[in-house]
Amino acid sequence: MRTETNATTHAIGVLHIDHIVLRVRDLDAMVGFYGKVLGCAVERRQDEIGLVQLRAGSSLIDLVPVDGKLGKAGGAAPGAEGRNLDHFCLRVEPFDEAAIRAHLAACGVQAGPTESRYGAEGEGPSIYLQDPEGNTIELKGPRA
């Protein structure tokens, strides 16, 4: 069920997701995955504190090694027993299912079935996949 609010009555007007932060065990594998598989280029590195920021459209995906300065503050590494995140969704355009699946397969990435799911723009096609550390990513197409 969709609930609508009038943003003008609120002091905070959320526009979109600015960034997400993933705590990671293997920084090189994760940078490689997000770069090669999803096309997210490294925009900024701050190795002294343990932070790599990747451009994902108008948003950022921040990777923080669990053994770095920032990562140590977050506790245990992510894993099956303690996850930091259920999933995050990347809106993709164009949503060419055949091309997406061919690219993922060429990268050795298995993807779930394409299903219609609800997101910020409404109901539309989406595919779930996982990065090297088991984080679930939803690739979402336009409103159907």
TIVO-2410 file (N, C-alpha, C; in nm, 3 decimals):
# residues 144
REC num residu      c1      c2      c3 atome chaine
REC   1      M   0.084  -0.117   0.000     N      A
REC   1      M   0.000   0.000   0.000    CA      A
REC   1      M   0.089   0.123   0.000     C      A
REC   2      R   0.058   0.218  -0.083     N      A
REC   2      R   0.135   0.340  -0.094    CA      A
REC   2      R   0.068   0.450  -0.013     C      A
REC   3      T   0.146   0.514   0.073     N      A
REC   3      T   0.093   0.627   0.148    CA      A
REC   3      T   0.161   0.752   0.096     C      A
REC   4      E   0.084   0.853   0.076     N      A
REC   4      E   0.138   0.978   0.022    CA      A
REC   4      E   0.138   1.084   0.131     C      A
REC   5      T   0.243   1.164   0.131     N      A
REC   5      T   0.252   1.275   0.224    CA      A
REC   5      T   0.283   1.400   0.146     C      A
REC   6      N   0.250   1.509   0.200     N      A
REC   6      N   0.278   1.638   0.138    CA      A
REC   6      N   0.411   1.688   0.192     C      A
REC   7      A   0.514   1.683   0.106     N      A
REC   7      A   0.649   1.719   0.149    CA      A
REC   7      A   0.659   1.863   0.198     C      A
REC   8      T   0.572   1.949   0.153     N      A
REC   8      T   0.580   2.089   0.195    CA      A
REC   8      T   0.543   2.108   0.341     C      A
REC   9      T   0.478   2.009   0.403     N      A
REC   9      T   0.442   2.021   0.543    CA      A
REC   9      T   0.552   1.968   0.635     C      A
REC  10      H   0.657   1.913   0.578     N      A
REC  10      H   0.765   1.856   0.657    CA      A
REC  10      H   0.891   1.941   0.645     C      A
REC  11      A   0.967   1.945   0.754     N      A
REC  11      A   1.091   2.021   0.754    CA      A
REC  11      A   1.198   1.955   0.669     C      A
REC  12      I   1.188   1.824   0.651     N      A
REC  12      I   1.287   1.750   0.575    CA      A
REC  12      I   1.220   1.693   0.452     C      A
REC  13      G   1.270   1.728   0.335     N      A
REC  13      G   1.215   1.676   0.209    CA      A
REC  13      G   1.317   1.584   0.143     C      A
REC  14      V   1.300   1.453   0.156     N      A
REC  14      V   1.394   1.357   0.100    CA      A
REC  14      V   1.375   1.349  -0.052     C      A
REC  15      L   1.486   1.361  -0.127     N      A
REC  15      L   1.481   1.356  -0.273    CA      A
REC  15      L   1.516   1.219  -0.328     C      A
REC  16      H   1.624   1.157  -0.280     N      A
REC  16      H   1.669   1.027  -0.328    CA      A
REC  16      H   1.777   0.975  -0.233     C      A
REC  17      I   1.820   0.854  -0.254     N      A
REC  17      I   1.929   0.801  -0.172    CA      A
REC  17      I   2.059   0.866  -0.218     C      A
REC  18      D   2.132   0.927  -0.127     N      A
REC  18      D   2.259   0.991  -0.158    CA      A
REC  18      D   2.371   0.888  -0.168     C      A
REC  19      H   2.382   0.804  -0.068     N      A
REC  19      H   2.484   0.699  -0.069    CA      A
REC  19      H   2.448   0.589   0.028     C      A
REC  20      I   2.510   0.475   0.009     N      A
REC  20      I   2.503   0.366   0.106    CA      A
REC  20      I   2.646   0.332   0.143     C      A
REC  21      V   2.664   0.273   0.259     N      A
REC  21      V   2.797   0.233   0.304    CA      A
REC  21      V   2.794   0.083   0.332     C      A
REC  22      L   2.885   0.011   0.267     N      A
REC  22      L   2.899  -0.132   0.290    CA      A
REC  22      L   3.030  -0.158   0.362     C      A
REC  23      R   3.024  -0.229   0.473     N      A
REC  23      R   3.144  -0.274   0.543    CA      A
REC  23      R   3.188  -0.401   0.476     C      A
REC  24      V   3.314  -0.409   0.432     N      A
REC  24      V   3.360  -0.520   0.349    CA      A
REC  24      V   3.484  -0.589   0.405     C      A
REC  25      R   3.496  -0.719   0.373     N      A
REC  25      R   3.613  -0.797   0.414    CA      A
REC  25      R   3.725  -0.788   0.310     C      A
REC  26      D   3.689  -0.791   0.180     N      A
REC  26      D   3.788  -0.793   0.072    CA      A
REC  26      D   3.764  -0.672  -0.020     C      A
REC  27      L   3.832  -0.563   0.010     N      A
REC  27      L   3.811  -0.437  -0.063    CA      A
REC  27      L   3.839  -0.452  -0.213     C      A
REC  28      D   3.949  -0.519  -0.249     N      A
REC  28      D   3.983  -0.532  -0.391    CA      A
REC  28      D   3.876  -0.607  -0.469     C      A
REC  29      A   3.825  -0.716  -0.412     N      A
REC  29      A   3.720  -0.794  -0.479    CA      A
REC  29      A   3.593  -0.711  -0.495     C      A
REC  30      M   3.560  -0.633  -0.394     N      A
REC  30      M   3.438  -0.552  -0.399    CA      A
REC  30      M   3.452  -0.436  -0.498     C      A
REC  31      V   3.567  -0.369  -0.500     N      A
REC  31      V   3.590  -0.262  -0.598    CA      A
REC  31      V   3.584  -0.321  -0.739     C      A
REC  32      G   3.645  -0.438  -0.757     N      A
REC  32      G   3.641  -0.504  -0.887    CA      A
REC  32      G   3.500  -0.539  -0.931     C      A
REC  33      F   3.420  -0.595  -0.840     N      A
REC  33      F   3.282  -0.631  -0.871    CA      A
REC  33      F   3.199  -0.509  -0.911     C      A
REC  34      Y   3.201  -0.406  -0.826     N      A
REC  34      Y   3.118  -0.289  -0.853    CA      A
REC  34      Y   3.165  -0.214  -0.977     C      A
REC  35      G   3.295  -0.220  -1.007     N      A
REC  35      G   3.346  -0.158  -1.128    CA      A
REC  35      G   3.317  -0.240  -1.252     C      A
REC  36      K   3.358  -0.366  -1.253     N      A
REC  36      K   3.343  -0.450  -1.372    CA      A
REC  36      K   3.199  -0.490  -1.398     C      A
REC  37      V   3.129  -0.537  -1.296     N      A
REC  37      V   2.994  -0.589  -1.316    CA      A
REC  37      V   2.890  -0.478  -1.327     C      A
REC  38      L   2.898  -0.378  -1.240     N      A
REC  38      L   2.794  -0.274  -1.238    CA      A
REC  38      L   2.838  -0.141  -1.297     C      A
REC  39      G   2.964  -0.129  -1.338     N      A
REC  39      G   3.009  -0.006  -1.403    CA      A
REC  39      G   3.021   0.114  -1.313     C      A
REC  40      C   3.044   0.093  -1.185     N      A
REC  40      C   3.060   0.203  -1.088    CA      A
REC  40      C   3.208   0.238  -1.077     C      A
REC  41      A   3.245   0.355  -1.121     N      A
REC  41      A   3.384   0.398  -1.119    CA      A
REC  41      A   3.423   0.451  -0.981     C      A
REC  42      V   3.549   0.426  -0.943     N      A
REC  42      V   3.600   0.484  -0.819    CA      A
REC  42      V   3.606   0.635  -0.838     C      A
REC  43      E   3.538   0.705  -0.750     N      A
REC  43      E   3.536   0.851  -0.755    CA      A
REC  43      E   3.635   0.912  -0.658     C      A
REC  44      R   3.652   0.847  -0.545     N      A
REC  44      R   3.736   0.905  -0.440    CA      A
REC  44      R   3.784   0.796  -0.347     C      A
REC  45      R   3.910   0.807  -0.306     N      A
REC  45      R   3.967   0.714  -0.208    CA      A
REC  45      R   4.023   0.794  -0.091     C      A
REC  46      Q   4.002   0.743   0.028     N      A
REC  46      Q   4.065   0.799   0.148    CA      A
REC  46      Q   4.123   0.680   0.225     C      A
REC  47      D   4.237   0.632   0.175     N      A
REC  47      D   4.298   0.511   0.231    CA      A
REC  47      D   4.338   0.529   0.377     C      A
REC  48      E   4.371   0.651   0.418     N      A
REC  48      E   4.414   0.673   0.557    CA      A
REC  48      E   4.303   0.643   0.657     C      A
REC  49      I   4.178   0.656   0.618     N      A
REC  49      I   4.068   0.621   0.709    CA      A
REC  49      I   3.995   0.494   0.666     C      A
REC  50      G   4.028   0.443   0.548     N      A
REC  50      G   3.965   0.322   0.497    CA      A
REC  50      G   3.831   0.349   0.434     C      A
REC  51      L   3.831   0.417   0.320     N      A
REC  51      L   3.707   0.450   0.251    CA      A
REC  51      L   3.732   0.459   0.101     C      A
REC  52      V   3.651   0.387   0.023     N      A
REC  52      V   3.652   0.399  -0.123    CA      A
REC  52      V   3.509   0.432  -0.164     C      A
REC  53      Q   3.494   0.540  -0.243     N      A
REC  53      Q   3.363   0.584  -0.287    CA      A
REC  53      Q   3.350   0.562  -0.437     C      A
REC  54      L   3.243   0.490  -0.476     N      A
REC  54      L   3.217   0.457  -0.617    CA      A
REC  54      L   3.093   0.532  -0.664     C      A
REC  55      R   3.099   0.584  -0.784     N      A
REC  55      R   2.987   0.656  -0.842    CA      A
REC  55      R   2.886   0.557  -0.897     C      A
REC  56      A   2.760   0.568  -0.852     N      A
REC  56      A   2.649   0.485  -0.899    CA      A
REC  56      A   2.538   0.578  -0.947     C      A
REC  57      G   2.549   0.626  -1.070     N      A
REC  57      G   2.452   0.725  -1.119    CA      A
REC  57      G   2.464   0.854  -1.041     C      A
REC  58      S   2.354   0.898  -0.981     N      A
REC  58      S   2.358   1.021  -0.901    CA      A
REC  58      S   2.389   0.992  -0.755     C      A
REC  59      S   2.417   0.867  -0.723     N      A
REC  59      S   2.445   0.826  -0.585    CA      A
REC  59      S   2.586   0.770  -0.572     C      A
REC  60      L   2.624   0.741  -0.450     N      A
REC  60      L   2.753   0.679  -0.422    CA      A
REC  60      L   2.734   0.549  -0.346     C      A
REC  61      I   2.825   0.455  -0.371     N      A
REC  61      I   2.836   0.335  -0.291    CA      A
REC  61      I   2.972   0.344  -0.223     C      A
REC  62      D   2.971   0.354  -0.091     N      A
REC  62      D   3.094   0.364  -0.013    CA      A
REC  62      D   3.132   0.226   0.038     C      A
REC  63      L   3.258   0.190   0.020     N      A
REC  63      L   3.310   0.064   0.070    CA      A
REC  63      L   3.409   0.092   0.181     C      A
REC  64      V   3.387   0.031   0.296     N      A
REC  64      V   3.470   0.051   0.414    CA      A
REC  64      V   3.526  -0.083   0.458     C      A
REC  65      P   3.657  -0.106   0.444     N      A
REC  65      P   3.716  -0.233   0.490    CA      A
REC  65      P   3.700  -0.249   0.641     C      A
REC  66      V   3.658  -0.369   0.685     N      A
REC  66      V   3.634  -0.390   0.827    CA      A
REC  66      V   3.761  -0.380   0.911     C      A
REC  67      D   3.879  -0.393   0.847     N      A
REC  67      D   4.003  -0.383   0.922    CA      A
REC  67      D   4.065  -0.243   0.916     C      A
REC  68      G   3.995  -0.147   0.857     N      A
REC  68      G   4.043  -0.009   0.849    CA      A
REC  68      G   3.992   0.074   0.966     C      A
REC  69      K   4.035   0.199   0.971     N      A
REC  69      K   3.999   0.289   1.081    CA      A
REC  69      K   3.847   0.301   1.097     C      A
REC  70      L   3.775   0.328   0.988     N      A
REC  70      L   3.629   0.339   0.996    CA      A
REC  70      L   3.564   0.204   1.021     C      A
REC  71      G   3.613   0.102   0.954     N      A
REC  71      G   3.554  -0.030   0.963    CA      A
REC  71      G   3.562  -0.092   1.102     C      A
REC  72      K   3.673  -0.070   1.171     N      A
REC  72      K   3.690  -0.127   1.305    CA      A
REC  72      K   3.585  -0.072   1.401     C      A
REC  73      A   3.538   0.049   1.377     N      A
REC  73      A   3.438   0.110   1.464    CA      A
REC  73      A   3.301   0.044   1.450     C      A
REC  74      G   3.282  -0.035   1.344     N      A
REC  74      G   3.152  -0.096   1.319    CA      A
REC  74      G   3.133  -0.235   1.375     C      A
REC  75      G   3.232  -0.290   1.442     N      A
REC  75      G   3.217  -0.422   1.500    CA      A
REC  75      G   3.258  -0.533   1.407     C      A
REC  76      A   3.194  -0.648   1.424     N      A
REC  76      A   3.228  -0.769   1.347    CA      A
REC  76      A   3.201  -0.749   1.198     C      A
REC  77      A   3.272  -0.829   1.119     N      A
REC  77      A   3.255  -0.825   0.974    CA      A
REC  77      A   3.117  -0.879   0.934     C      A
REC  78      P   3.063  -0.832   0.822     N      A
REC  78      P   2.936  -0.886   0.776    CA      A
REC  78      P   2.950  -1.033   0.740     C      A
REC  79      G   2.843  -1.106   0.757     N      A
REC  79      G   2.841  -1.248   0.724    CA      A
REC  79      G   2.701  -1.303   0.744     C      A
REC  80      A   2.686  -1.432   0.730     N      A
REC  80      A   2.555  -1.494   0.741    CA      A
REC  80      A   2.493  -1.472   0.879     C      A
REC  81      E   2.576  -1.460   0.983     N      A
REC  81      E   2.526  -1.444   1.119    CA      A
REC  81      E   2.490  -1.299   1.151     C      A
REC  82      G   2.548  -1.204   1.084     N      A
REC  82      G   2.523  -1.064   1.116    CA      A
REC  82      G   2.539  -0.976   0.995     C      A
REC  83      R   2.430  -0.941   0.933     N      A
REC  83      R   2.435  -0.862   0.810    CA      A
REC  83      R   2.411  -0.715   0.841     C      A
REC  84      N   2.467  -0.630   0.758     N      A
REC  84      N   2.450  -0.486   0.774    CA      A
REC  84      N   2.329  -0.435   0.695     C      A
REC  85      L   2.278  -0.517   0.604     N      A
REC  85      L   2.185  -0.466   0.504    CA      A
REC  85      L   2.104  -0.582   0.448     C      A
REC  86      D   1.976  -0.562   0.420     N      A
REC  86      D   1.899  -0.666   0.352    CA      A
REC  86      D   1.932  -0.662   0.203     C      A
REC  87      H   1.907  -0.549   0.139     N      A
REC  87      H   1.947  -0.530  -0.001    CA      A
REC  87      H   1.940  -0.382  -0.033     C      A
REC  88      F   2.000  -0.344  -0.145     N      A
REC  88      F   1.980  -0.209  -0.195    CA      A
REC  88      F   1.946  -0.220  -0.342     C      A
REC  89      C   1.879  -0.117  -0.391     N      A
REC  89      C   1.826  -0.119  -0.526    CA      A
REC  89      C   1.890  -0.010  -0.611     C      A
REC  90      L   1.937  -0.050  -0.729     N      A
REC  90      L   1.993   0.044  -0.826    CA      A
REC  90      L   1.897   0.053  -0.945     C      A
REC  91      R   1.847   0.170  -0.973     N      A
REC  91      R   1.760   0.191  -1.089    CA      A
REC  91      R   1.847   0.193  -1.212     C      A
REC  92      V   1.818   0.109  -1.310     N      A
REC  92      V   1.900   0.100  -1.430    CA      A
REC  92      V   1.818   0.141  -1.552     C      A
REC  93      E   1.886   0.203  -1.647     N      A
REC  93      E   1.822   0.249  -1.770    CA      A
REC  93      E   1.924   0.238  -1.882     C      A
REC  94      P   1.898   0.169  -1.989     N      A
REC  94      P   1.771   0.099  -2.016    CA      A
REC  94      P   1.769  -0.034  -1.941     C      A
REC  95      F   1.651  -0.086  -1.920     N      A
REC  95      F   1.637  -0.218  -1.858    CA      A
REC  95      F   1.615  -0.318  -1.971     C      A
REC  96      D   1.727  -0.361  -2.029     N      A
REC  96      D   1.726  -0.460  -2.137    CA      A
REC  96      D   1.762  -0.594  -2.073     C      A
REC  97      E   1.661  -0.672  -2.039     N      A
REC  97      E   1.683  -0.794  -1.962    CA      A
REC  97      E   1.786  -0.886  -2.027     C      A
REC  98      A   1.775  -0.908  -2.157     N      A
REC  98      A   1.868  -0.998  -2.225    CA      A
REC  98      A   2.011  -0.947  -2.215     C      A
REC  99      A   2.032  -0.819  -2.236     N      A
REC  99      A   2.166  -0.761  -2.229    CA      A
REC  99      A   2.220  -0.766  -2.086     C      A
REC 100      I   2.135  -0.738  -1.989     N      A
REC 100      I   2.177  -0.742  -1.849    CA      A
REC 100      I   2.219  -0.884  -1.812     C      A
REC 101      R   2.136  -0.981  -1.847     N      A
REC 101      R   2.167  -1.120  -1.814    CA      A
REC 101      R   2.293  -1.169  -1.885     C      A
REC 102      A   2.311  -1.130  -2.010     N      A
REC 102      A   2.433  -1.170  -2.084    CA      A
REC 102      A   2.557  -1.111  -2.017     C      A
REC 103      H   2.550  -0.985  -1.977     N      A
REC 103      H   2.663  -0.920  -1.910    CA      A
REC 103      H   2.693  -0.987  -1.776     C      A
REC 104      L   2.590  -1.012  -1.696     N      A
REC 104      L   2.611  -1.077  -1.567    CA      A
REC 104      L   2.673  -1.215  -1.585     C      A
REC 105      A   2.623  -1.291  -1.682     N      A
REC 105      A   2.676  -1.425  -1.708    CA      A
REC 105      A   2.822  -1.418  -1.751     C      A
REC 106      A   2.855  -1.320  -1.836     N      A
REC 106      A   2.994  -1.303  -1.881    CA      A
REC 106      A   3.087  -1.270  -1.765     C      A
REC 107      C   3.031  -1.208  -1.661     N      A
REC 107      C   3.109  -1.173  -1.541    CA      A
REC 107      C   3.104  -1.284  -1.437     C      A
REC 108      G   3.037  -1.394  -1.468     N      A
REC 108      G   3.027  -1.505  -1.374    CA      A
REC 108      G   2.932  -1.480  -1.259     C      A
REC 109      V   2.835  -1.392  -1.280     N      A
REC 109      V   2.741  -1.357  -1.174    CA      A
REC 109      V   2.605  -1.421  -1.203     C      A
REC 110      Q   2.555  -1.497  -1.107     N      A
REC 110      Q   2.423  -1.557  -1.120    CA      A
REC 110      Q   2.319  -1.457  -1.074     C      A
REC 111      A   2.206  -1.455  -1.144     N      A
REC 111      A   2.098  -1.363  -1.110    CA      A
REC 111      A   1.968  -1.441  -1.093     C      A
REC 112      G   1.882  -1.387  -1.009     N      A
REC 112      G   1.751  -1.448  -0.987    CA      A
REC 112      G   1.658  -1.416  -1.103     C      A
REC 113      P   1.536  -1.464  -1.093     N      A
REC 113      P   1.439  -1.439  -1.200    CA      A
REC 113      P   1.400  -1.291  -1.206     C      A
REC 114      T   1.358  -1.248  -1.323     N      A
REC 114      T   1.303  -1.114  -1.336    CA      A
REC 114      T   1.160  -1.118  -1.285     C      A
REC 115      E   1.131  -1.029  -1.193     N      A
REC 115      E   0.997  -1.021  -1.135    CA      A
REC 115      E   0.955  -0.875  -1.129     C      A
REC 116      S   0.824  -0.854  -1.123     N      A
REC 116      S   0.772  -0.720  -1.108    CA      A
REC 116      S   0.770  -0.687  -0.959     C      A
REC 117      R   0.837  -0.576  -0.924     N      A
REC 117      R   0.844  -0.535  -0.785    CA      A
REC 117      R   0.816  -0.385  -0.775     C      A
REC 118      Y   0.774  -0.345  -0.658     N      A
REC 118      Y   0.741  -0.205  -0.634    CA      A
REC 118      Y   0.865  -0.131  -0.585     C      A
REC 119      G   0.887  -0.012  -0.639     N      A
REC 119      G   0.998   0.073  -0.598    CA      A
REC 119      G   0.957   0.218  -0.599     C      A
REC 120      A   1.054   0.307  -0.592     N      A
REC 120      A   1.027   0.450  -0.581    CA      A
REC 120      A   0.945   0.505  -0.698     C      A
REC 121      E   0.962   0.446  -0.817     N      A
REC 121      E   0.888   0.493  -0.935    CA      A
REC 121      E   0.762   0.412  -0.960     C      A
REC 122      G   0.733   0.314  -0.877     N      A
REC 122      G   0.616   0.228  -0.896    CA      A
REC 122      G   0.657   0.087  -0.931     C      A
REC 123      E   0.561   0.010  -0.978     N      A
REC 123      E   0.581  -0.131  -1.012    CA      A
REC 123      E   0.660  -0.143  -1.141     C      A
REC 124      G   0.761  -0.232  -1.141     N      A
REC 124      G   0.840  -0.250  -1.261    CA      A
REC 124      G   0.929  -0.372  -1.249     C      A
REC 125      P   1.000  -0.407  -1.357     N      A
REC 125      P   1.083  -0.526  -1.357    CA      A
REC 125      P   1.208  -0.509  -1.270     C      A
REC 126      S   1.249  -0.620  -1.208     N      A
REC 126      S   1.372  -0.615  -1.129    CA      A
REC 126      S   1.437  -0.752  -1.124     C      A
REC 127      I   1.567  -0.750  -1.102     N      A
REC 127      I   1.648  -0.871  -1.092    CA      A
REC 127      I   1.734  -0.859  -0.967     C      A
REC 128      Y   1.741  -0.966  -0.889     N      A
REC 128      Y   1.828  -0.970  -0.772    CA      A
REC 128      Y   1.957  -1.046  -0.806     C      A
REC 129      L   2.068  -0.999  -0.751     N      A
REC 129      L   2.197  -1.067  -0.762    CA      A
REC 129      L   2.275  -1.039  -0.634     C      A
REC 130      Q   2.389  -1.104  -0.620     N      A
REC 130      Q   2.470  -1.082  -0.501    CA      A
REC 130      Q   2.612  -1.043  -0.539     C      A
REC 131      D   2.671  -0.956  -0.457     N      A
REC 131      D   2.812  -0.919  -0.476    CA      A
REC 131      D   2.900  -1.026  -0.413     C      A
REC 132      P   3.033  -1.014  -0.423     N      A
REC 132      P   3.122  -1.119  -0.371    CA      A
REC 132      P   3.109  -1.147  -0.221     C      A
REC 133      E   3.054  -1.054  -0.144     N      A
REC 133      E   3.042  -1.074   0.000    CA      A
REC 133      E   2.899  -1.105   0.044     C      A
REC 134      G   2.813  -1.136  -0.055     N      A
REC 134      G   2.678  -1.180  -0.022    CA      A
REC 134      G   2.574  -1.070  -0.004     C      A
REC 135      N   2.611  -0.944  -0.032     N      A
REC 135      N   2.511  -0.837  -0.027    CA      A
REC 135      N   2.418  -0.852  -0.147     C      A
REC 136      T   2.288  -0.841  -0.123     N      A
REC 136      T   2.191  -0.853  -0.230    CA      A
REC 136      T   2.167  -0.717  -0.294     C      A
REC 137      I   2.171  -0.716  -0.427     N      A
REC 137      I   2.151  -0.595  -0.505    CA      A
REC 137      I   2.032  -0.619  -0.596     C      A
REC 138      E   1.943  -0.523  -0.602     N      A
REC 138      E   1.829  -0.527  -0.693    CA      A
REC 138      E   1.857  -0.432  -0.807     C      A
REC 139      L   1.849  -0.482  -0.930     N      A
REC 139      L   1.859  -0.396  -1.048    CA      A
REC 139      L   1.715  -0.372  -1.093     C      A
REC 140      K   1.671  -0.246  -1.093     N      A
REC 140      K   1.530  -0.213  -1.114    CA      A
REC 140      K   1.512  -0.133  -1.241     C      A
REC 141      G   1.415  -0.175  -1.319     N      A
REC 141      G   1.379  -0.105  -1.442    CA      A
REC 141      G   1.271  -0.002  -1.418     C      A
REC 142      P   1.225   0.063  -1.525     N      A
REC 142      P   1.124   0.169  -1.513    CA      A
REC 142      P   0.987   0.113  -1.477     C      A
REC 143      R   0.902   0.202  -1.437     N      A
REC 143      R   0.762   0.168  -1.408    CA      A
REC 143      R   0.701   0.098  -1.529     C      A
REC 144      A   0.633  -0.010  -1.503     N      A
REC 144      A   0.571  -0.087  -1.612    CA      A
REC 144      A   0.447  -0.016  -1.666     C      A
***
